[in-house]
Amino acid sequence: MKKIVLTGAAGRLGSYLREPLTKLCEELVSTDVVDVGKLYPNEAFVKADLTKLDEMTALMKGADMVVHFGAIGDEAPFEQILGPNIIGAYNVWEAAFQNGVKRVVYASSIHAVGMYPKTEFIGVDVPHRPDTFYGLAKCFAEDLGRMYWEKRQIEAVCLRILSCAKVTNARALGSWLSYEDLVHLVTRAIDTPIVGFSIVYGVSNNDRAPVDNTAAQFLAYRPKDNAEQFAAEILAKAPPANPQDLGQMCHGGPFASVKLGNSGTATMGIVNDKKQT
């Protein structure tokens, strides 16, 4: 592959994708609104704003695929989500179309279906059920991706990531996606020959995984890591379960219980272990 564009390259997940993506193409163009620091061999950086279509269009000239991880990564007031998460998604797909890009690999989220109860083992084909404005934006982008596939033949793989961070709470025993499995997931989304429009859950091989990836097996995503190794320590420290708490009962975790517009990550204890170049 000649050129891949990675949005959100300065983010925590983007930091783990940059180096592996350089091995899949002749040129990786990393982009964000802030600098990424030292570059890997055959990586270039272009500062660009998702909310500006002209900048996205220029960025994608000659690109084969786009790995779209750029966005506000938490719940926020709708006015803040609208720009980077909704308009930004449109700009990415429209710029991809204008440049003849083959495929968009999109960092969607469990929060597109976050209000389903965890007692339901949900597959990739369940109707949207967002838990926040953040999740609603993921629904928009997934539907946008489906429309651009069906109307304009731009392939899309939407990665419904559950929680890609160190395991620090009981929910993560089921929802954890390790960084190694993240890289494997994105690689499969890129190198699978034909994907059409596809949805796959981004979750490791956890004993307690609450979602069903059976319908996405053609992507050959076979995660190896298992959060059960952390179970004894995490459960020993966990507060008693509360079946009246939507944050414990729903797939979206704390995002399901917060008021709209308020941070969903504030109580999740996410460790910022961003990879350094």
Beta strands, then each sheet from edge to edge (+ up, - down):
strand 1: 3-7
strand 2: 27-32
strand 3: 43-47
strand 4: 65-68
strand 5: 103-109
strand 6: 155-161
strand 7: 197-202
sheet 1: 3+ 2+ 1+ 4+ 5+ 6+ 7+
end
